């Protein structure tokens, strides 16, 4: 048997080539910036061939008999270094039977091989900038290699065709073999690489081998702020081209601004066997044919310039799409190849320092978009693309900057169909070597300033332009991001302008230099933006990145738009960014959470922690509170305001191309949670950018003079935009209708109080209730109603919060450390005053800095016979240089049984002083646990501003009422304490100043058995100009000053009229501040 087995092995058709030696080349392509491709075909416009009219009419790649997808399961081997890779794997008889499988497309590191690395600026590999690693660029010992193999068969009908092998995107560099023969090499991970494999094919089964290097010299140009993942992350397919075929084409469809005719410019390059190209244009909506022409081809080139009457213009608001069908006709008159391109007729220009579409000024209400999926990494499927666009459309977003590289081709078509302006950006970022406008850096070894690298830069700009030039949704080109502004970008700008005079260039790194048509800075403050506008500039400004959405953020976006809409040259910007780049992970208990930088690999893995978690939506595409309220409100296209006398409303149309005739305004007049009048208005006669006055038919409505009333508006559309439903709300507004003129007062009388006082404690007994105080600790320790405990702990002074990402960025945790104290540590004395009308307890506190008292604070409790308890808090700073305060308020703990919260304040989303424009004052009800918002890195959350009163109740409806006395307060009610959201050091996993890296996630936050309530006079805003040093805007900072506020508490039962109780205040004589 042993002999037979040996004989069988000897005859095996498989081999590992274990005895074969391998000699590595001295100069490897992935270590040579002058070589970025071998045998790769010239870049071209995106299209796929179809064999017949029936096939192309479907406009589905899967319907083409000239396309074969190679997506699916491939054999795979992972090597940590190039020296450990299976050198001879490309041979047809190489034994891969013991290899694992990997899904294509998909990223290697999220499929169980290696580990994901996230960095922002720093490169994820060793880099000696001055020598570029002694000319090696990438050290082999740090460069993992993925070896892929699969097989395919070519259809009999393809025998007389050329066959192209198409890779949609591979990171970072790769070699290709077919049937054991080397085909070529390519790098540049976000644009296609195609190879002519016709000479390498054989009948029957063909062997395809792909060797992917995680890093290459090309990685120097791909230093974007994203997960550094590798692999075949976009589609792989074979394309068959008949003898007469289309090589490339340019199709430009513009609008004549004078005649409103469509302008069609078409140029094709073909094989020599093509005699004519027929172009037919079909209206996607009506399916009518609006144009047809046959273009004569000579020497492989044909072109035509035509005007078409009665075309429907394309804009983001009116996405009228046409499909151009192209047919290759050979010399015998036979139609041999078909393809299509969807287009829109639009003209983009800049006039009077304003960006225009079809002659109309447009605002960019945009976001930046990374290619990210929480499970598949850098492969994003079509369903996720559509979900992105749907959620964007729901929140009034009209523009997307593809940051910082071209996105998958299908997304451009979806953007065209659903109405989005695209800023298309070349796959270039060299941030780790330095960026223009961000401080000094050494240009001597920066790739953007070295001639050796120029061809690689221009190759990326060229590939973007060539692939995407026919995409009508693209209205602006960008040459890259944070990459310097060397001579190569002046050359790239000239190339783009020579190739395409129909689109402007917005290049952030140019600043105000000549090689950009749009000044496109990032993270300039509202004041900085206004400063530019005041110079009367000759170019528009559109912020390429602003309002950094990291964690609990975007507290400034309303202020930006007030400036944008004030000056004509300011036209909006792109929020950074759209989606949290979290990777779905589970802990040892099976609890799912989103991971970020530093969660994978060794302890010293390069990492910028949670800096990748800065989206308006979660990795699963669920809107964060800042998007669902603030951004949507600021971006909305219908404005509603009172006229001067508040007798009618003014409706402003902020759409650029459509009137409001299809929109319906719904209104409700509400007070104390009750609707007293409602109705609808048809918004007829409001042209783009126009304002019209409408009367509201609110008559004979009896209002309570003791109640505040608000008009709540929402705007719906009879025929909704694509992706949206008839129930979708496009715009909202809340206007104050009546402020209470009659004041109702609480009756505090009742059965006289009795007091049991000692040196250390005080017990106040009333009719059915009791309140206990610890006079030594300065704390209210018990509050019972009918012998049922209502309080677990508190109230205590609270000036701190769980640090947000923006707080860490501006070192708020260090600057404001003095405000983090144990109240018992600064408590000094207590004072009890007993009168027939009330029992008052005053707690005094002194805050010291280096033994010097820098602030005094007091808390006063007034217990009334009625059972009402007033709490007033005062701050008296004694030193001018005290730092900004996170908050000024008090905290208490309540039994978990009181887990139902209702409140009259701003909601339903959490909101802050600088992010409450999109929330309405109304009556809301929720479970306490649902007021928590699970930011990926736990931090401050759940606040509600402008609260008049709120309740905590149990399942029986009994509980506690809290009423603002002298001014509305902020409140937070959570099933978590402060420690769940903060720590002494950063908890975002970033490697800074040698501090220990700590990563915290949602699975670290567990519901507690108490309810933690904060009632605050105010707090500092969450900010958002950036997350690495910018403070909240000045008007949203809580600066130390003499201040005081008061609220009242009362035990309630289900039968109580909460709104009647909440509207009442203490008489001034009984309110002590």
TORLUM-840243 format. One record per residue (C-alpha): x, y, z; residue in one letter. Coordinates in steps of 0.05 Angstrom, whole numbers, plus 5000, padded with zeros to 4 digits. Each point is the difference from the previous one (the first is absolute). Example, Ala and Ser with C-alpha at 12.3 -4.5 7.8 and 13.67 -1.06 7.14 Angstrom:
<recs>
524649105156a502750694987s
</recs>
This chain:
<recs>
500050005000x505750485016x502949894931x493250114968x498950635040x506850264980x498549834929x493450365004x503450615030x505349994946x494650004946x496050545033x498350594955x501150475060x506550285027x502250485055x506850134965x503249925068x506749814972x500350574950x504350605014x497550714987x504250594980x496850685016x501150574952x504750555023x494950544982x492949845018x494350394970x496750125067x506450345024x500850454940x495850644994x501850054926x496449354985x492649985015x497749534946x502449474953x495749814939x493950345030x495450274946x499150754993x494550285045x493350084967x492850215014x496049505040x495549564957x498849264988x498549674933x493449674981x498949544942x492950204980x494650535007x496149555047x506049935046x501850745002x492750215009x500149685069x505850465022x502249445045x507249744996x497449315019x496049984935x506150064956x502549384966x506650384989x501350055075x502049465048x500450165074x505649685040x497350235066x499049475053x504349525039x507449974982x505549575028x504550425045x506649985037x502450555047x507450145013x502450495052x506050194957x501849924926x505449495018x494649555029x495350024940x499049394956x504650234944x497649504947x492650045016x498650294932x501849354966x494149604975x501849375038x501450355066x496449635056x494950465033x495649455028x501950175071x499050754990x494450375033x494850394961x498750744996x494250404973x501350464940x498650575003x501950135072x505650245044x505149495024x500650255071x492549935017x499849294975x504649705053x506850144970x504850505032x496750585036x497050674982x504150635014x497050685007x504250634996x498450714979x506450384983x505649535019x501749444952x498549305026x507149764985x507150215017x502050624962x506550384998x497350604964x506850294981x502449384964x493449654985x502749405039x506750034963x496449964934x496249375019x493650405013x496549415033x504049545045x498749284979x499549765071x493850445010x496549824935x494949445002x498149644935x493549684981x500249464946x493449894964x498249454951x493849824960x498249684934x495350184945x497749764932x498950434939x493649924961x500649704930x496850634972x506050405024x505149634958x500750564949x499750555052x505350375038x499349865075x501650515052x501149855074x497050575042x501550155072x495650555030x504750145058x505849645034x504050265059x505650154998x503949674943x499349344963x502849544948x495749574954x501449334967x495549614952x501649264989x506850095032x502050594956x501250695030x495050494971x501650655036x500350435062x496150595027x499450475060x495150555016x494549665040x493750414983x499749994924x499649414953x505849604972x498749624936x504449514962x499349684931x500549265016x498149744931x507049714985x500149635066x493349634994x498849274982x493949574989x496749725062x502250195070x504550605008x504250155062x500150705029x505050205054x500450685034x505450215049x497950595043x504850425042x497250365059x504650594990x504050284943x503450664982x493050174976x497949995073x503850645009x494650334958x494349645036x500850295070x492650145008x496450025067x497249294996x501249275017x506249754966x497149384969x502549604941x497449514949x495449964941x494550455026x496150144936x497349574944x504149534956x497349834931x501749794930x497850434941x499549714930x500950484942x498249824929x504650184943x496150644989x499650315069x500050655039x506550175035x498150655034x495150584994x498550685028x492850235006x498650695025x492850245008x499050735017x494450504999x499950624956x498350535051x497050454946x495849534958x499249455053x501949494947x504249415018x507250004975x502849314985x507449914986x502149294985x506749714981x501849274993x506449624989x499049304971x503449424969x501550064926x494249544983x494750495024x496950394942x494750385037x497650135071x492650095009x497950435059x492850015024x497450395059x494049775041x496250375054x500549565061x493250235026x495749994938x504249494961x499350454939x505750044950x502350724996x506249944956x503449534951x506150084956x505249574965x507150245010x504949844946x506649705025x506550134964x506649725024x496749775063x497250685019x493050294993x496650615030x493750424996x497450655028x492450075003x494550415032x493749685024x493550375012x495449935059x504749645046x498549975074x505850295040x503449605054x501350275070x500249695069x492850245009x497749774931x504049384983x497549924928x504149444971x501149784928x503449364977x504750034941x500349334965x506249914958x500449474945x506349804961x498549864927x505249644958x501650094927x494749504981x494750415035x499349495056x498750235071x505449645039x500750335068x495650435045x500850405063x496550565036x501350625043x495050365043x500550764996x496750645020x500050674963x503150525045x504950574995x504850165056x503650665003x502550555046x497450704990x500750605045x503949575049x494349505007x499449284980x494049894956x496249414971x495950164938x500950745013x497449975071x504150095063x500149375042x501849875072x504149395017x496549655057x505049445001x503649445036x506549644989x499549254986x505049455013x499349314970x498549605062x495849425024x500149745072x500649274978x503349994932x504850585010x501450384936x494949624959x493350355000x494149644968x494650344960x494849935054x504550395047x501250534947x492550094991x499050035075x505350555004x496550404946x493249895031x502250245068x503650594969x493850204961x495749935062x504550525034x500350514943x507049844978x501150174926x507549914989x505449495015x507550084998x503049324984x505450025052x505449894985x499749584937x495349794945x494449575024x497049374966x497150164932x492949795019x499650545052x500850544947x494149724962x495849975063x501950715018x497850234931x493449645004x498350245070x502750714996x506750145032x505750464980x506749645002x506950285014x504549464971x506949965032x506449664976x502949455043x505550445029x501850175072x507150085026x498250275068x505549645038x505350424963x496350655013x494250384971x499650714973x496650505046x501549565061x506850245023x507049914976x502749364969x506149804961x498650044925x506749704984x497549295011x492550124994x497649594939x495650564974x506250434990x504449464968x500349904925x501049255009x493049945028x496450464951x497949464951x496749605056x496050615023x497850164929x498249274987x495050045057x497050654976x499649734930x496749355021x494750375039x498450474942x500149464946x495449535039x495050525025x499850544946x493349764974x496750015069x495250594998x499150005075x507350215006x500050765000x506850135032x506949684996x504949955057x507349804992x500849715069x500150165074x505350225050x505649854950x504050644992x499650464940x506349864960x500950144925x496649354983x493350295023x500850604956x501249514943x494149575022x495550625002x502150194929x498649294976x493050005030x498450694970x502749794932x496049365001x493650275031x497750724996x493149825026x501849895072x503850425052x505649735044x499750055076x506849845029x500650135074x507649995001x500350584951x497250475051x499050654961x505449834949x498249984926x499249244993x493049975026x493550314976x496549935067x503450195065x498849385041x503050035070x498849515055x497750165072x500150754993x495750305055x493750404984x504050645015x505549764954x495149864944x496950695009x506950324997x501049714931x493250254976x501650715024x505950034952x495150014941x503349394970x499949804926x499049265015x494649645040x501749665065x497349315015x502949655061x502649324980x499449785073x496550335059x496049865063x504149395020x494949475021x504249615049x495849725056x495350515033x501450584953x497450464945x498450545050x501650564951x496649854935x494350505007x505150555011x503749804936x493750054959x498150675027x506550254971x499449604935x493250304985x502450705016x505450054946x499049804926x507049704992x499049515057x496449384975x500249485054x504449405011x500849265014x499349765073x505549535021x497649484994x494349544983x501149335032x503549755063x505649544977x498549485054x501549264989x494849525029x503049585055x497649585058x503049935070x501249365039x492850025024x497350034929x498050735007x500750384935x503550674996x503550444949x507549985003x504750564982x507550124994x504349605048x494849465011x503749514956x507149764998x505750085050x500150535055x504750444960x496049974936x500050694966x493450325018x496150645002x494649685043x492950244992x501750554951x496749564946x493550055038x497850684974x493849884958x493050294999x497549284997x502349375035x503849464962x493249674990x497450664970x495550195059x499750765008x503550315060x496150545038x503950564967x497649784931x492849835016x498750685032x505250534988x503149854932x493349834969x497050655027x505850434977x500149684931x492550044989x497550384940x493750325028x500750575049x494150225044x499950645042x495150505028x498750644963x501650625040x493350035036x499449255010x493349994965x502249574941x506049584981x505350094948x502049384961x506750014965x501749524945x507349805005x499749524942x503750254939x495749684945x493149815024x494350415028x496149775061x493449844964x500749265015x501350115074x494950035055x501050365066x497049665060x499450405065x497949875071x499050505056x502049675065x500550195072x501949565059x500149404953x492850114975x498150174928x494950574998x500050134925x502849684938x499550054925x503749994933x502150504948x501849884927x506550384987x498250274932x503650564965x506749965036x505350024946x507249775011x503650455050x493650415009x496050165063x492450045005x495350195056x494449535022x494450125049x498549465050x492649865010x500549955075x493650335027x495649965061x505049595038x499750075075x506950025031x502049945073x503850635020x504249595048x502849554945x505350094947x497549814931x504249814939x498449924927x503249374973x500949944925x501949424956x500549994924x498149394959x500049884925x494249734959x504749644952x506149825040x507150034976x503149344979x501849555058x495150365046x492949835023x493750435000x500650045076x506950304997x500950685033x504350474959x500250595048x497750205069x499550635040x497550235068x497750705013x498050295067x492550184996x498550245070x504250095062x496349915065x497750665029x496549735061x504349705055x497249455043x503049885068x501049395042x496349965066x505349805049x495549985061x498149365036x500649635065x505850315039x506849684992x503649685058x507649995003x504749515034x506850335002x506749785028x507150254988x500849544941x493049864973x493350324987x493549654987x494150404974x493249675008x493850234963x493149754983x501649314970x507250154983x506950085032x506750294978x506749835031x506550414996x507149825020x502550675026x507249755005x500549784927x495450534972x495249524968x492749834996x499949265017x492749794999x493350224974x494049575015x492750074979x495249555039x506249625024x502249854929x507250234986x500450474941x507450165005x506349585001x505350535004x500950754991x499350544981x507350174991x503650554963x502249764930x504450414954x502949444958x498049564941x502349384963x505050284952x498050044928x505149894944x500050754988x501350125075x506149564996x502350354938x500050695033x502949695064x493750195038x501449415046x506550345021x497950724997x493849925042x502449485049x498650475058x492649904988x500549265014x499349925075x496749585052x494750475030x501349735069x507450204993x498350744990x494050035047x501150485057x493850155041x492549905002x494750465027x492949845020x494550515003x493249785026x493850434991x492649855002x499950054924x505949554983x506349665023x506250264964x506749644997x506050364970x506249624980x506450414990x505949794957x506850304986x504149814939x507550085011x506050044956x506649925035x496650145067x496950644974x492450044996x498450164928x492449905000x494449945050x493649604987x493749885038x494149534995x493650195035x494349535014x493250275018x495149485025x492750245002x494049705036x496849864933x505449494985x503550454949x507650045006x503750574967x507449924983x504150624983x507350004982x504850604996x507050094974x504450585021x506849994966x505450385039x505449964947x499750264929x504449474969x495749395015x499349544939x493849884958x494949555034x497449354972x493450115036x497050355060x494949575035x498249455048x499349254997x495849505038x498549264997x493049715000x497249305005x499949624935x492549885008x498950724976x502249824930x494850384960x501850724983x495650544970x502250714988x498050674971x506450224966x504049904937x500049314970x499249454983x507449964981x505350205050x501950734992x505050515025x500550755003x503650024933x496049434969x492750105015x497650384938x496849384971x496349785062x493150255022x497450185068x494549495012x497549475048x503849354991x499649325035x505349465001x503349455040x505950275037x504649484968x498050274931x502750695016x507049704997x503550074933x505449474988x505850374969x505249504977x504950295050x495750135061x499550735018x495350565022x493049884972x492550075013x499450745017x493650404989x499950765000x494450505013x496449535047x494150315038x498349385039x500749244999x497749405038x502849335022x494649495011x499149265013x495449514965x494250245044x501050724979x502550235067x506550375005x503350695003x498950654964x505950484988x498250724981x504650564977x498950615044x503950604976x502149754931x499649384958x505449495015x503849434967x498649315024x502949314990x496949355026x504049374987x501049305027x507550155003x504650425041x505650464978x505449485007x496749594945x501650564951x506750265022x506649875034x506150395023x503649884934x497849974928x495749404985x500150054924x505949554988x504550534970x507549975011x501850695028x505650245045x501949305020x493549925039x497349305007x495249824945x493049855026x494349804956x492850035025x493949774963x492549935007x500749315030x503650325059x493650385017x494949595039x493450235028x500450165074x494649905052x499350745014x497750594959x505050574998x496750684991x503750644984x496450675003x504550554974x499850754995x504149914937x505949664967x505350134948x498149814930x502749384966x503650394945x502149724933x504250504961x505149445008x501749455049x507350165013x500250675035x494250454980x495750245057x492550064994x498150674971x500550555051x492550095010x499449275020x505349995054x498049975073x504750495032x500550075076x495750585024x495350155056x494049584984x494249645033x493949604983x494549635035x495249424988x494549695040x498449275014x493549685021x497549295008x494349854951x494949474988x496849764936x493750415008x503750665005x499650514944x507350044983x499550604954x496050405050x505249845054x505850134953x497450694980x499950245072x505850365033x501950165071x498250705022x506150454997x499850095075x501149265008x505449914948x507050105028x505950074953x
</recs>
